Amino acid sequence: MRVTQFSKYMPYLSNLEEIQSRKYLNELRLSTGKQIVDISETPDLLVQKKRFEHQINLHRQYKKNIEYAINFVQHTSETLETIANNVQKIREIAISATQIGAAQDVSTLGKQIRGILDDIINNLNSDFDGQFIFSGNLLTADSIPQPPGSNNNLPFEIIEEIPTSDNPSGLKIIFKGNTKKIVINTGKFTSEALNTTADELFSDTLLSDLNKIVDLYNLLVYNKNGVLRSETDLFNTDDLSKLNIYQKEIGKMFDKLNRANSRNGALINRLEVQKDQTNSLITVFEGYRSKVADADYASTAIKLTKDQSTLQFALQVGARLTQATLFDFLR
Amino acid sequence: MGVSPSLEIAKRALIAQRLGLDATSENIANVNTPGYSRRVPSFTEGEPLPSRNGFIGNGVLVSKLRTFREEFFDRQIRRSLSNLSTLETDDTIIRRIAVILGEPGENSLNSIISDFFNSFEDLTYKPTDVSLRQRTITIAQTFVGRFKEIANQLNETRQQVLTDINDTVKQANKLIKEIADLNYKIASVNSKMEGENQSLVDQRATKIEELSKLIDVNVTQGDFGTVNIFSNGINLVTGNSYNQLKPKETIDGVTGERSVSILKIDSSGRELATINLQNGKLHSLMSHYNITLDDKDSSGKFSVAKSLEDFFTTFVNEINSFTQNGYGLDDTTAPPPGRQFFTYTGSLSILTTDVNSELIADPRKLPIAGYPGEVGDSSIAKQISALATDSSFLSNQTPDEYITNLVGNIGDIGAQISSLYTISKTANDQLLNQRESLIGVNLDEEAINLVKYQKAFEAASRVVSATNDLLTTLVNLGR
């Protein structure tokens, strides 16, 4: 083949351009730590990377949901434990009331119960991160309706109605929330209800069992005529029988609260497991993404060294291209 | 036989070797001229004259200046250049689109879409948190802003492509005219003298190659060394007469789709025919203007702008269909207020859409509850976040899959262009090399030719000098 001046330079320039472009891409990989630096180079890897990133983002969000759920349920569980302890205290007071002879002491016990009842209501109205935990999906004070006789926008309230013979104190515990569940996604196909609803804690939303505490209070503080007990107003047989019934009802409520709380315990365990699984999935997806998207430093560095040597030799060849022709020797 | 024939022979030799020297110096001078075809004088012996001792030669004659240009290589190179030019233009535009989409990078559309859905997922467990609601709206504004930015940049690119189409047509028209002018000059020389003016032929070949980068051309030989130029069967140059090209933009009355076509026009600007280009820079620019960058494209082929527009409008319609049935924090009675998450002026498109200003002003109005007064209900937020994994969102893909595949398609096209470019470039380099080995200049060769012609010229000069001495001797004999 006849070699001309043009045929010496043209392929050389073409090759030089290719070597420099290859070297540039490898330098870019090393400096950024990313394997995919050009959309056209490995589109299949880019798509894979994006799919893994989507999965990572999705699962990070599920993890966030789960972490919130764990905190929420833990807070609910602790609150329920306090409520159950208070209910137990009331039950104990009821038992001790049967053993007390003096009416004055009975009345004092009644006042104690009233104080504990306030604590229970406070606990039932507690919130997590600004949202009520036992009011169904009516999470804020703004959303809690205020029926006649109610003085606040809290889900649970002790109101005072007109005293009757059955309820000489007129006290009544009312619930203004609902029993709807707050459900969150814990995975692509899994979800969990976070909240414990009022009907899970008490027999119904009218709180007939919780109002038994009011009945107990009435029994301890008022005599059979609905008048505040005097020092001489001792328990009669009927009172003792009622006391026994209330004590049993409160005992049932205590059991129900504990059962509800044990469900929360199980839920926390389940959420912890899901969190671990989600974490593992994130780690796996991150590993896959790293495999396709992150630069392999060792092999890239070797490739770069190779490109540098190739470029060096190519430049040496380039220097020779401009060497002497026959004209240099013709004198 | 006398002495004077020797002088005549020497004169012819001097002329021939001078011509050889001239051709050599021309070759050396044009060693780096693109498209230059080296010239070599063809020497033939002069017709012999009869003498008493038989026929004796009559010196040297230059029959012609030989060149080595071959139509086969020229044709192949034109095709290859046309191909390369298409691929180069495609590559430039695809890379520009990738930059506009932020690919491959961290701030891709995928991450913004993911943020959008995750913000609704956050609201499912804390629907009453106004700061989270505010965050969702801010993310939605970023989402719309990013789509608008992309749509605007794609539109700008499309306008730039239209300017390029106009410029390319101007360049093509200039080349067409120059080729016709060169045809005229070549024909004039051809009809008056024997042989072609090789410089003009080389110039014309270079112009035709330039033209083939812009449009696909076919060349046929005409009379008196002229060539005829066709593009996809449409005649553009015949001898010294030629037609010009004109880009014409049409707007579909129904869809508003704008498309450009290339027309052949006569000197008065009358439209004669539509040229259906298949290759070259102009073809590439037109296909990107009419398809890739056209957000109203109806060809059914892959259009980046149309795909993004389809995605966005589907997205907006889906989200609005959910929020229209939802209730805000203060909506306590049915029916739902019918609040749209995204609002638009006129017809729905990326550029006409914004996040509902009512929601921006008051995030409490964000309708994510399914029932009035139930602030903790987030069923609408859940429906929206579930859209992230809904594989029936668009073209049987989830939103993320749709965007990922869109980017993947762009990457695939880029990879295909890259691979075809490498193949075409190699083929083109080989063809250029093969042609160069025929028509190109080798300086060593020219150095030898220089010495060869110089020595021959010196020898012929010596013949003149010797003949002169001989004649002087003969003249002195008579004294």
Boltz contact constraints between the chains, C-beta under 6 A:
constraints:
  - contact:
      token1: [A, 1]
      token2: [B, 437]
      max_distance: 6.0
  - contact:
      token1: [A, 2]
      token2: [B, 437]
      max_distance: 6.0
  - contact:
      token1: [A, 4]
      token2: [B, 436]
      max_distance: 6.0
  - contact:
      token1: [A, 4]
      token2: [B, 440]
      max_distance: 6.0
  - contact:
      token1: [A, 4]
      token2: [B, 441]
      max_distance: 6.0
  - contact:
      token1: [A, 4]
      token2: [B, 442]
      max_distance: 6.0
  - contact:
      token1: [A, 5]
      token2: [B, 31]
      max_distance: 6.0
  - contact:
      token1: [A, 5]
      token2: [B, 441]
      max_distance: 6.0
  - contact:
      token1: [A, 5]
      token2: [B, 443]
      max_distance: 6.0
  - contact:
      token1: [A, 6]
      token2: [B, 436]
      max_distance: 6.0
  - contact:
      token1: [A, 6]
      token2: [B, 440]
      max_distance: 6.0
  - contact:
      token1: [A, 7]
      token2: [B, 433]
      max_distance: 6.0
  - contact:
      token1: [A, 7]
      token2: [B, 436]
      max_distance: 6.0
  - contact:
      token1: [A, 11]
      token2: [B, 429]
      max_distance: 6.0
  - contact:
      token1: [A, 14]
      token2: [B, 429]
      max_distance: 6.0
  - contact:
      token1: [A, 36]
      token2: [B, 104]
      max_distance: 6.0
  - contact:
      token1: [A, 39]
      token2: [B, 98]
      max_distance: 6.0
  - contact:
      token1: [A, 39]
      token2: [B, 103]
      max_distance: 6.0
  - contact:
      token1: [A, 39]
      token2: [B, 104]
      max_distance: 6.0
  - contact:
      token1: [A, 39]
      token2: [B, 411]
      max_distance: 6.0
  - contact:
      token1: [A, 39]
      token2: [B, 414]
      max_distance: 6.0
  - contact:
      token1: [A, 40]
      token2: [B, 411]
      max_distance: 6.0
  - contact:
      token1: [A, 40]
      token2: [B, 414]
      max_distance: 6.0
  - contact:
      token1: [A, 40]
      token2: [B, 415]
      max_distance: 6.0
  - contact:
      token1: [A, 40]
      token2: [B, 418]
      max_distance: 6.0
  - contact:
      token1: [A, 43]
      token2: [B, 408]
      max_distance: 6.0
  - contact:
      token1: [A, 43]
      token2: [B, 411]
      max_distance: 6.0
  - contact:
      token1: [A, 43]
      token2: [B, 412]
      max_distance: 6.0
  - contact:
      token1: [A, 43]
      token2: [B, 415]
      max_distance: 6.0
  - contact:
      token1: [A, 46]
      token2: [B, 104]
      max_distance: 6.0
  - contact:
      token1: [A, 46]
      token2: [B, 411]
      max_distance: 6.0
  - contact:
      token1: [A, 47]
      token2: [B, 404]
      max_distance: 6.0
  - contact:
      token1: [A, 47]
      token2: [B, 408]
      max_distance: 6.0
  - contact:
      token1: [A, 50]
      token2: [B, 110]
      max_distance: 6.0
  - contact:
      token1: [A, 50]
      token2: [B, 404]
      max_distance: 6.0
  - contact:
      token1: [A, 54]
      token2: [B, 400]
      max_distance: 6.0
  - contact:
      token1: [A, 57]
      token2: [B, 114]
      max_distance: 6.0
  - contact:
      token1: [A, 61]
      token2: [B, 118]
      max_distance: 6.0
  - contact:
      token1: [A, 61]
      token2: [B, 121]
      max_distance: 6.0
  - contact:
      token1: [A, 68]
      token2: [B, 125]
      max_distance: 6.0
  - contact:
      token1: [A, 131]
      token2: [B, 128]
      max_distance: 6.0
  - contact:
      token1: [A, 137]
      token2: [B, 374]
      max_distance: 6.0
  - contact:
      token1: [A, 137]
      token2: [B, 376]
      max_distance: 6.0
  - contact:
      token1: [A, 137]
      token2: [B, 377]
      max_distance: 6.0
  - contact:
      token1: [A, 139]
      token2: [B, 128]
      max_distance: 6.0
  - contact:
      token1: [A, 139]
      token2: [B, 375]
      max_distance: 6.0
  - contact:
      token1: [A, 139]
      token2: [B, 376]
      max_distance: 6.0
  - contact:
      token1: [A, 140]
      token2: [B, 128]
      max_distance: 6.0
  - contact:
      token1: [A, 140]
      token2: [B, 375]
      max_distance: 6.0
  - contact:
      token1: [A, 143]
      token2: [B, 375]
      max_distance: 6.0
  - contact:
      token1: [A, 182]
      token2: [B, 376]
      max_distance: 6.0
  - contact:
      token1: [A, 184]
      token2: [B, 124]
      max_distance: 6.0
  - contact:
      token1: [A, 184]
      token2: [B, 125]
      max_distance: 6.0
  - contact:
      token1: [A, 188]
      token2: [B, 389]
      max_distance: 6.0
  - contact:
      token1: [A, 325]
      token2: [B, 443]
      max_distance: 6.0
  - contact:
      token1: [A, 325]
      token2: [B, 444]
      max_distance: 6.0
  - contact:
      token1: [A, 326]
      token2: [B, 444]
      max_distance: 6.0
  - contact:
      token1: [A, 326]
      token2: [B, 447]
      max_distance: 6.0
  - contact:
      token1: [A, 327]
      token2: [B, 447]
      max_distance: 6.0
